[in-house]
């Protein structure tokens, strides 16, 4: 979910993921996607290129080729898509922080980001693995207090059991962090219509 990420909608206008700008342009050039503007109008690569020639620089971002410039799309609609892809969330530090709301899962405090650590609920020294269900954010104090003990061996308790986050919550966080109003209506619809996990 980088700053130049492009929201991808499937053929029925449901948000399915965020791709890189390079991937979005490739899909447009190949005719596999269309740009969606703020008024729900769609543009193929040729019409988007023509529109880009008539838009002022102010307030719009562009990429430049040798013979033309192209507005950077924020939302694309796939034209040849028949199934919803698996909506996987990468297991990485950023997504752990987002899942746990940048908050210690033991005491609930929200210290500066650099004072948070990733704690293994079942320590690696005791056979714990680095996976969604075994890692949580912890402030430095709580992490040191727990040490290499199991929860049952310490007086500490988790605010909530760790689990793999839903992809839409990660996208919503990215949306809020980047202030992408063009994404809002599609991400909100996906948020309210997504299946809940058991």
N, C-alpha and C positions, 0 to 999 in steps of 0.2 A: 504494500500500500504506500507507494512513494508519492511525492507531491505531484508528479506527472501521471499518476494512475488514471485509468479511464474506466468508468463503470460500464459493465457489460450486461445488456438485457437479452433474454432469449426471445424467441419469436412471439411469445405471448406477453411481452413487456414486463417480465418478472426479472428483478435483479438476480444475477447468478454469481458474479464475482467481479474482481477488479483486475485488469490486465495492464501491462506496461504501455506507454505511448507507442513504442515501436511496434508492438503486437497489434494495437488498434489500427495503426496506419496500414500495416500489412493486410489486415482483414478488409479494410476499406478498398485498397487498391485491387485486391483479388475479387471484389464484389461479394464478399461473404458477410458484410456488415454495412450499415448506414449510420450516419451521425444523426442524433436526436437533439434538437434545440430546445430552448426553454418553453416553446409553445407546442411541443410534441410534433413539430414538422420533421420529416426525415430527408436526408440528403445522401446521394451516392457520392463516390469520390469526385467525379466530374463536377457535379453541382455544388459540392462543398468547396472545391477549389475555386470555382467562379465566384461564389459568395465571398470567399476570403479576399478577393481582389477589391471588393467594394466596401469592406468594413474598415473603419478607422482603427489606427493602432491603439488609441486610448482605451484602456479597460479590457483589451483582448490580448491574448498571448498567441504568438505565431511561431512556426518553424519555417525556415527558409531553405529553399532548394535553389539551384543555379538560375532557373528561369521563372520561378513563382514562389509565392509564400502561401502558407496554409494555416488557418486558425487551428489551434490545438483543441480537439474535441474533448468534451467531458463525459459524454454518454454515447455509447453506440448500441445499436440494435442488430442482433444477428439475423440474417435473412435465411440461412439454411441450417436450421438447428432443430433436432427432433427429440432430444432427451435432455434431462437436467443432469449436468455433470456432478460427480461427487464434490461436495462442498467441503473440502478439506481445509483445516487450519494448521499451518506449519507450527511445529513444536520448536519455538525459539524464545529467546529472552523477552523480546518485545511483546509477544502474545501472552506470555505468562504475566507480565506486568499489567497488561490490559485486562486479562481475565480476573486478576485479583484486585483490580481498581487501584493499583499503586499503594496498597494498604497491607500492613503486617497482618497475616492470618492468625496470629496468636493473640496479640494485644489490641489490634484494631487501629493502631496509630497510623498516621500517613506522613512519614518523615520525607525529607528531600530524597529524590530518586537515588542519589549516590549512596544513601545510607540504608538502602534496602538490599537484602541478599536473597538468594534462592536457597531454600532449605529442602532437604530430602526428608520427608516424613519418616520413612524407613531409611535410615542412613545407608550410604553406599557401603560403609564398612560392615554393615549388617545384612548385606545382600539387596539393598534397595536399588531400584533402577531409576534412570532419568527418563520419566514419562509423565504425562499429564496427571495421572492419578497419584503420583508420589512426590510432586514438587509444589511448594507454595512460597509466596513471598514472606519474608520475616525481617523485622528490623534487626540491627546488629545485636542489640541487647537480648532479644528473645532467642536469636540463633545461638548466641553464646550460652545462654541459660539452658537451652535444650541439649546442646552438644551432640554427642553421638548416641543419645538414648532414644528408645522408642517412646511414643506418646504415653503408653501404659506405665512406663518407668519414670515419668516426669509428672509434675503437677499441672502441666500445660494442656490446653485444649484448642482445637482448631475452630475458627469462626464458622467455617463450612468445609465440607469434604471437597478435596480437589477433584476436578473432572475436566475432560476435554471441553473447551468452550464451543459454543455454536458460532459458525462462521459469520452470521449476521451481526452478532454483538461486536465482533472484531471490525467489521465494515462500518458499523455505526460509530465506533470510537474513532476510526480514521476519518469519517465524515465530519465529526465534531471538531477534531483536531485540525483539519484542513479547511474548514468552513467552505464546504462545497454545496451551495444551495441547489445546483442543478441535479444533484444526487438525491436530495432530501425526499422528494415524493416517492421515488422508486424504492429507496432503502426503507422508508417508513412502511410502505405496503408490504415489502418482504418481511419486515420485522413482525407485523401483525398476522401474517399468513403462514409463517414458517411452522413446520411441525415441531412440537415440543418433545424432547427426549424423556424417557422414563427415568 
